[in-house]
């Protein structure tokens, strides 16, 4: 789960990482009030879950309260890479001497938290990694023994020469590592970590992603979820305990298992179609889940056909078939539905599907091709009507 | 032959009184797995489907001489279950549980490594050696014994591939799901090395997906250290970046971990990649036929040394059983 910069900064500050003072506003009046309270130049920063906010014009310097009013007006409601800005962070502006990068990620190959630092901060770190990987210094921290102070100093010394700055940065790295574990982060990032003319090291941006699997023990962070910043269908899917990702195609997919769901989407594309979504109904077989899945997919106006692909193991095909029948009766879908149910209780499932005159296809390739053909026919009807 | 599990595998089911645990304990037993006991704290002394329950792993292992544990407990308790199994002395732990926090897995991984215990998963369907043993949740009805090894990060997609193989008359030595999480106990290379060393395995199907670089590492390993042909499949070619596709580990982050990179790495290692799971049996038959042809053409002394570089093979002739052993050594 992603949280906003202002939320990440609250967590950083609670762990003693120095961040500039700031508050979040959802409207111009609040933004202005915050700026008035500070009585000095501020930054107006859009709070959206996407990188490159600055480039998109979503981060602005405001010399005075009037400028805050102008920028807040412009930024709130602005669209950044398809996401609407609902909140801005008003934070005191600071003078910058140098910009560095500090980040911690989960590294799959060393099975450890890896700390990355670079003196080339303030820009897209992936770009630095691709073009000048030698400018990034990494340390895989032994998860049993943890981070030692000397290791943090070593990393900090890759950023600065001045011992005063090194000490401050080392302290920040130690604290950031603590944050990483304290909140079960999958990523924490300070980009940039700056130095000021009076010799202070400060985190002026903050990024924090929390492992979804650990949210059950971080209720305070789970409560930070910004539903406005997410695709509504994805919110609905999560509430229905489904794994769902919206895409831009016109063939809705309902599959059991994440790997098979991806493979099904890929095959749609392979045979010339475009998947409308990724949807995994999971291992348990609950007819209600199929109903929710159908409701979400039918809510997408682009969908011209629905493809249901189930390989029954723990998932029982008859449960899924019952869900399909329920959805038929309740939602009365107008788009064609192509089904393949194979594995556990397949025969019973086929009997259930007969009630609504639905047949199950034989192979995966077959049903994918059929769904594409039907979606194209639907498209022509839709096109003709328009 | 098979890898990791066989007739000697004696299994304790952790979380045996739960819904999934009791169902799959029964399924495993029916398949012929030697399920010797189960553990649920507070329910020791009872029985589930004739399987004795113990309060602790230590008691269960002492009483049954089990060498394997399979875990079906909820995510909040899975980490503790893994530690308990390792400390009780089993040498193989299969963790089916989905939803284990990745940060918890990091210290466990290093602890098990130090103890010399093999972990498979978490978030995996387990494994099956047809007609011998199944540990986990894979349906026993879709497998058949034969010469193909299957390794995958997925569950149902693996079933799809296995079923396609079985329908085409291609049986399996062992099918193993290594799990869809970021931090897993056994990776592709570990498994490939074991298949390489297993005399009964003649070819391997490797099913990868987006996220991480385990497939790329495996491709390098295959090129360098495997004599047996491998056929690949990669799920997630249509996955958008930055979105978690069901599995915790299936995410393209910072532009890396894409299906494209993985397919490219397979290509560079000479591994044919199927566009659809149904295409896998045909590719397997092709690589097996190609290998046979090569074996007929090349003098027997050199045939085992390397399928892709005959020049190298000539330089270092080796008797047939050795490459397996060498590969195994390298992997350690």
HADDOCK unambig.tbl for C-alpha pairs under 7 A between the chains (distance, minus, plus):
assign (segid A and resid 108 and name CA) (segid B and resid 182 and name CA) 5.81 0.50 0.50
assign (segid A and resid 108 and name CA) (segid B and resid 183 and name CA) 5.70 0.50 0.50
assign (segid A and resid 108 and name CA) (segid B and resid 212 and name CA) 6.76 0.50 0.50
assign (segid A and resid 111 and name CA) (segid B and resid 106 and name CA) 5.36 0.50 0.50
assign (segid A and resid 111 and name CA) (segid B and resid 183 and name CA) 6.12 0.50 0.50
assign (segid A and resid 112 and name CA) (segid B and resid 106 and name CA) 5.73 0.50 0.50
assign (segid A and resid 126 and name CA) (segid B and resid 254 and name CA) 6.17 0.50 0.50
assign (segid A and resid 143 and name CA) (segid B and resid 106 and name CA) 6.15 0.50 0.50
assign (segid A and resid 143 and name CA) (segid B and resid 107 and name CA) 5.16 0.50 0.50
assign (segid A and resid 144 and name CA) (segid B and resid 107 and name CA) 5.35 0.50 0.50
assign (segid A and resid 184 and name CA) (segid B and resid 103 and name CA) 6.26 0.50 0.50
assign (segid A and resid 211 and name CA) (segid B and resid 101 and name CA) 6.73 0.50 0.50
assign (segid A and resid 213 and name CA) (segid B and resid 99 and name CA) 4.99 0.50 0.50
assign (segid A and resid 213 and name CA) (segid B and resid 100 and name CA) 5.96 0.50 0.50
assign (segid A and resid 213 and name CA) (segid B and resid 101 and name CA) 4.91 0.50 0.50
assign (segid A and resid 214 and name CA) (segid B and resid 101 and name CA) 5.07 0.50 0.50
assign (segid A and resid 243 and name CA) (segid B and resid 246 and name CA) 5.37 0.50 0.50
assign (segid A and resid 257 and name CA) (segid B and resid 155 and name CA) 6.48 0.50 0.50
assign (segid A and resid 257 and name CA) (segid B and resid 156 and name CA) 5.49 0.50 0.50
assign (segid A and resid 258 and name CA) (segid B and resid 245 and name CA) 6.55 0.50 0.50
assign (segid A and resid 258 and name CA) (segid B and resid 246 and name CA) 4.98 0.50 0.50
assign (segid A and resid 258 and name CA) (segid B and resid 247 and name CA) 6.10 0.50 0.50
assign (segid A and resid 259 and name CA) (segid B and resid 154 and name CA) 5.19 0.50 0.50
assign (segid A and resid 259 and name CA) (segid B and resid 155 and name CA) 6.88 0.50 0.50
assign (segid A and resid 259 and name CA) (segid B and resid 156 and name CA) 6.89 0.50 0.50
assign (segid A and resid 259 and name CA) (segid B and resid 157 and name CA) 5.35 0.50 0.50
assign (segid A and resid 259 and name CA) (segid B and resid 235 and name CA) 6.23 0.50 0.50
assign (segid A and resid 260 and name CA) (segid B and resid 156 and name CA) 5.85 0.50 0.50
assign (segid A and resid 260 and name CA) (segid B and resid 157 and name CA) 4.31 0.50 0.50
assign (segid A and resid 262 and name CA) (segid B and resid 235 and name CA) 5.49 0.50 0.50
assign (segid A and resid 262 and name CA) (segid B and resid 236 and name CA) 4.91 0.50 0.50
assign (segid A and resid 263 and name CA) (segid B and resid 235 and name CA) 4.95 0.50 0.50
assign (segid A and resid 263 and name CA) (segid B and resid 236 and name CA) 6.36 0.50 0.50
assign (segid A and resid 265 and name CA) (segid B and resid 238 and name CA) 6.59 0.50 0.50
assign (segid A and resid 266 and name CA) (segid B and resid 236 and name CA) 6.42 0.50 0.50
assign (segid A and resid 266 and name CA) (segid B and resid 237 and name CA) 5.71 0.50 0.50
assign (segid A and resid 266 and name CA) (segid B and resid 238 and name CA) 5.50 0.50 0.50
assign (segid A and resid 267 and name CA) (segid B and resid 276 and name CA) 6.51 0.50 0.50
assign (segid A and resid 280 and name CA) (segid B and resid 246 and name CA) 6.74 0.50 0.50
assign (segid A and resid 311 and name CA) (segid B and resid 156 and name CA) 6.22 0.50 0.50
assign (segid A and resid 313 and name CA) (segid B and resid 138 and name CA) 6.88 0.50 0.50
assign (segid A and resid 313 and name CA) (segid B and resid 139 and name CA) 5.67 0.50 0.50
